Amino acid sequence: MPFFEVHGGHSLKGVIKPQGAKNEALQVVSAVLLSSEEIIIRNIPNILDVRNLIALLELLGVKVVQISENDFSFDAQAVNLEVLYSDEFYQKATKLRGSIMLVGPLLARFGIGIIPTPGGDKIGRRRLDVHVDGLRKLGADFSYDGENKLYSFKADHLVGADMLLEEASVTGTANIVMAAVLAKGKTTIYHAASEPYVQQLCRMLNGMGAKISGIGSNMLTIEGVETLGGTEHRILPDMIEIGSFIGMAAITKSDLTIEGVDKNSLGIIPRSFEKIGVHVEFNAGNLYVPLQEHYEVEKFIDGSIMTISDGIWPALTPDLLSVFLVTAIQGKGTVLIHQKMFESRLFFVDKLIDMGAQIILCDPHRASVVGINREYNLRATKMSSPDIRAGVALLIAAMSADGISYIHNIEQIDRGYANIEGRLNAVGAKIIRHES
């Protein structure tokens, strides 16, 4: 099994380019099933999760042509639905959380969607009720095979409906939107997710001929159409990777420029870093993180301890809380990290405590970080990546530590970050990948 050998204590300097957004890619690539015409998607990240999704599409009969390193053409004219019943499809789909987003397009265009329980990060309960309830509201019949853990949806035709989502699920909203665009009549989705990923999906669908309004809000209105055509779409830079680079630059005392940043799609991320004392500058489409010898955590106006918490857009994305937690280790002051959405995402802090971090795990959702203000560096250690985001947080910690750390289970990191060691080594890091 591959692992990283991380030599800590190296500052970064130069320019790094973020990959295309993973979460957007999983949605828009799934959406190619909605049309029989060619769809070109640019800036697709070369990461394990996306490669697995493209492999599923190819298994279904979608013709995929790689135009360049990150640009692909998709032609879903000849989809073979029999594949849905195959063992190969079952095995491949269970390895990928994003496979659930194939259901909406398949159901809308072909009247059937079958998927095994999706895989992905083990970060707590990640229910599919929003997907199921929304598709049933559109007229789909649903059944669940508990023995084989298989979700099945069927519909002769879908009909628009008004619905209030139980939670503003990003993937749930995306799945329902992709089904509703070919439903008969009008669909109104209240309490819809409005993250940039969903906005981008809706813009792509409109480019294919869909009629979606309310993009960027929590109420989407969709007028169903009979067919969708082809289009060309470009994926945004990954805001999670950009946030990871900001935290990485701060804790390693680096001077780093992140190029090609879409400021609007970052939302509250830059301001949230300012709350823990990390300064960033925007200039001509780039984000600059200057070298900071020290950074001090703010307090609330009444003097109470700063809290960094996650929430639905435009609040802070939960995917970055692990990075904020690690970055705060070398700050001055105390911050409470409150992970509201997933109850297992903070369990990796025991490794950081072993490295010398001053962290109190209050409960599965909250951790208090007492910044050590660079009084000493973290210690190198051996550790294993539990999920994508915690894996990168541990990588950041290792890069700032004294000595050589080893990170195992890096397939988790590969699921969300393309050639991360190569890109970081190009700006001064020293990370060696061992294949076994």
N, C-alpha and C positions, 0 to 999 in steps of 0.2 A: 504494500500500500504506500502511495507517495506521501512524503512529508516535507516540511520546510525546515531548513537550518537557517536561523535568523541571527545575524551578527548585529548586536545592538550598539547604540552610541554614534550612529552615522546620521548627520544632518542632511537634509535634502536641499537641492538648489537647482533651479531651472524651471522648465515648462512641462506640464503634464496635461494630456488631453483625456477627458472623461469619455467613457464608452456610451453607447446608446442605452436608454433606460430599460432595464430588465423587465420591470412590471408593465411598462407600455408594450414592449415587444411581445410578451406572452398574449396580450389581448389582441393587438392588431394582426399578428400572425394567425391567430385562431380565426379572425374575421374573414380571411381569404376564402373560407368555405362557403361564404354567403353568395358568391358570384361565380359564374362560369367563364368570366372574362379575365384577362391577364391583370394582375396586381403587382406593382413594383413597390417594395419597401426598402428604404435606405437607412443606413446607420444601425443595422441590427447587430447587437453585441454578440461576439463569439464566445458564448458561455454555455456551460453544460445544460442548464435548464432549457435554453432556447434551442440548442442543437437537438435535444430530446424531443421537443415539440415539433420541430421541422421533420424529424424522423417519423413521428406519428402521422403527420400529414402525407409524407411520401408513402407510408404503408397503406394509407387510405386511397392512394391513387392520384394525389395531387402532384402535378409536374413542377418540380422546383429547379430553377436554374440560378447558379451563383454568378452574378454579373461582375462583382468585385469582392474584395475582402469582406465588406459589410453590407453589400447591396444584393438583394435577391428578387427574382421574378417568380410568381406563383400562378399556376393555372389549375383551377379546381373543376375543370369541365367534366372529367371522368372519374367521379368518386365511387369507390367500391364499398358499398355498405356492408357486404358480407364480412369484411375485415373486422367489423365491430364485434363479431362473435368469436374471433380467433384468440388462441392462447397468446400469440405474439403481441397482439394489441393489448390484451389484458396485462401482460407482464410489463410492457413499456409504459403504459398509462399509470400503473401503480407507483412508478418511480418519480412522478412529476405532479406537483400540486396544481400547476397550470393546466393540466389535462382537463379539468372540470370545465374550462371555457370553450371546449369543443362542443359541448352539449347544446348551447344556445344556437349557434350557427347550423349545426346538423338538424336540429329539431325544426328550425325555421324554414330551411330549404328542402329537407328531405322527409320531414315528419317523424323522425326517429333520432333519439340520442341515447347512447348506452356508454356508461363509463364505470370502471371499478373505483373503489374508494381511493382518491388521489393520495400521493405521497407528499414529500416536502419536509419542511423543518418540524422538529418535535419541540414546539414552543408553547404547548398548552392546547386547549380545546379550540378547534377551528371548524365549527359546524357549517354544514351546507344548507341549513334550513332556508336561508334567504334565497338561494338559487332555486330550491325546490318550490317554495311558496310562490315565488314570482312566476315561474314557468307554468305552474298549475293555474294561476290567475289568468294566464293567457290561453288556457284551454287544454293544456297538456295532461294526459293521464300519466300518473307516476306509480312506479312499483319499486320495492327494494328487496333484493335477495340477500337476507342476512347471512346465509351460509357462505355465499361466494362474495359477499360485500359488493354487490353490483347494483348501480342505480340505472333505471330504465325510464325513458320518457317517450311517449308516442302521442301524435296528434294528426288527425286528417287535415286540419287547418287550425291556425292560431287566430285568435280574435283579441283586438285591443281591449285594455281594461285599465281602470284606475286602481292604483295600489299604494299602500304606505308600507315601506320596508321596515322590518323589525329593527334592523341596524343598517347603518350606511356602509355596507360592505362594498369594497372596491370591485372585487371579482364578481360578487353577486350582481351589482349594478351593471357591470359590463356584460354578463351573461344574459340578463333580462333585456338590455338594450339590443343586443345582437339578435335575440329572438323577436323582439317587438318590431323591428324595422321591416319585416316581411309579414307581419300580422295584418289582418283585415281591420281597418278602423284606427281609432286613436288610442294610444296608451299614455297614461300620465303616471309618472313615478315620483312619489313624494319621499323625502328623506333619502334621496339618491346620493351616492358618493360623488364628490366633485373634484377629486384629485386631478392633477394634470394628465395622468394616465387615461382617465375616463374622458377628459376633455379631448385629448388627442384621438382616442378611438371614435368619438362622436364626429369629430371633424373629418376623419378618414371615411366614415360611413356616409356622411353628407357628400363627400367627394365622389362616392360611388352611386349617388342618387337617392340616398335616404333623406328623410325630412325630420330632423331632430332640432328642437329649439330648447332654450334654457340652459345651453352649454355653459358650465362653470358655476351653475347654481345647484341647489339641492332639490329642484323640481324640474324634471325633464319631461317634455311633451314630444311624442313620436307619432307622426302620421304614417301609417303603414303604406308601403308601395309593393307592387307585384314582383318586380325584379330589381337587382342591383347590377351595376356595370363594373368596369375596371377603374383603376385610379393609380396615382403615384403618391406615396406618403413617406415622410421623413420623421424618424423617431427622435425625440428630444434627448439632450445629454442627461445622463442618470443623476438625479439630484441626490440619491443615496451615496453614490460614489463620490460626488463632489463634497458632500458633508464629511465623508470618511477622509478625504484628502485634507480638508481643513483641520480636522482634529489631529491627524497625523503630523501635519506641519507644525502645529502649535506645540505638541508634547515633545517633538524631536528638535525643537529650536531651529526650524528650517525657514528658508526664504523661497517660497514656492508660488508659481503662477499657474492657475488652472485655466486653460484656454477654451474659448467657445462656449461660455456659460450663458444660459438663458436666465437672466435675473428674475423675471416674473415667475418662472416655474419653481424657483427655490422657496417662495413663500416666506415663512417665518424663520427659516433655517439660519440665515446670517444674524438676525437679531438674537436668536437663541444662543449662538456662540458668543455674542457680545455679553450676554448675561453671565457667562463664566469667564469673561475677561479677554476673549480671543478676538482680535481686531482683523477685519477683512476690508478690502477696498475693491471697488468695481471700476474698470477702465476699458472702454472700447471692446466690450464683449468678453473680457477676461476677468477673472477674480484673482486678486493678489493677497497672499497671506504673508505679511512681513515677519521677519525673525523677531520673536519676543522672548527676552530673557526671563520675564515673569509675567504672569497674567492673574488678575485678582477677580474672584467671584463677587458679583454684585449681591446686595441684599435688597429685600423689599423696602418700600418707603418707610414702613413702620419699624425697620431694623430686623425683621424676622428672616430666617434662613431661606435662601433662594430655592425654589422648586422648579425642576425641569420635568415636564410631563408630556405625554402624547395625547393625541386626539384626532378626530376626523378633520380633513382639510377644511379650512386653512390652518388648523392647529398643527403642531409638530408631528411629523410622521413617526410611528413607533419603530420603524426600521433603523432610526439613527440614535435611539436612546443608549444603546451599547457603546457607541462611539463617544457620546457626550460623557458617559460615566468614566470611560478610560481617560479622556482628555482632562477631566476635572481632577484626576489624581495628582497632577503636578501643578495645579492652580493654588492660589492662596485663598483660603476660606472654605466654607462648608456648603455643600449643595445636596438637596434631596432629589434623587432620581425616582420618578413615579411612573412605572410601566403599567398603565391601566388596562391595556387591551389583551395582553397575554401573560398568563400566570407562571410561566416557566422560563422566561427570557433572561432573568437576572441570576440564574443559578450558576452561571460561569464565573461569578465574582470570587469564588473560593480560590481560583487560580491566581487572580490578581492579588488577593490577600497573601497567598504564598510568596508572591513576588515582592511584597513589602508595602502594598497599598493600604491606606487607612480607610477601610470600608466596613460599614455595619449593615448586614442584610437584615432589614427590619421584618420583612415577610416576603412572600413570593412576588409581590408587586413593587416593593419599595426598598431602596438602598441609600444609605447616607454616606457620602464621600467627604472625608476630611482631607483637603488638599495639603500636600507636603511641601509645596512652594519650592521645589528643586533643592531641598535640604539634602537629599540623597537620591540616587537613581534606583529604579526597580532592579530586582535581581533576576537574572536569567533562570529559566526553568524548562521542564518538559510539560507539555499540555496537549489537549485534543480539542478540536473545533466541534462544538455541539450543534451549531447551525450557521447559516451564511453570515449573519450580521455579528454574532458573537465571535465567529472565527476571525473576521477582520479586526474586531476590537482587540482580540488577543494578539494578532499580528502587530497592531499599532503599539501595544504594550511592550512586546518583545523588541520592536525597533528602538524603543526608548530606554531599554534596560542595559545594564552592564553585563557583558559576556554573551554567550551563545545560547539561544533558546531553540527548542525543537517543538514544532507544531504538527501533530498528526491529524488524520481525518480531514485533510485539506480538500478532499472532493467537495466538501460543503462550501468552502470558499470558491472553488472553481464553478460552482453552480451559479454564482452571482457576479464574479469578477473575472474579466478576461485577461489572461497573461499578467496577473497582478505583479508577480515578482519581476518580470522583464521590464515592465513600465516603471516600477519603483527603482529598480537597479539603474535605469537610465538617468535618474535624477539624484543618484548618490547612495541609495540603500545597498545593503549587502544581504541578499536573500538567495539561498541555494535550494533548488528543488531536487530532492532525491526520489527516485521512482520506487524504491523499495528499501 
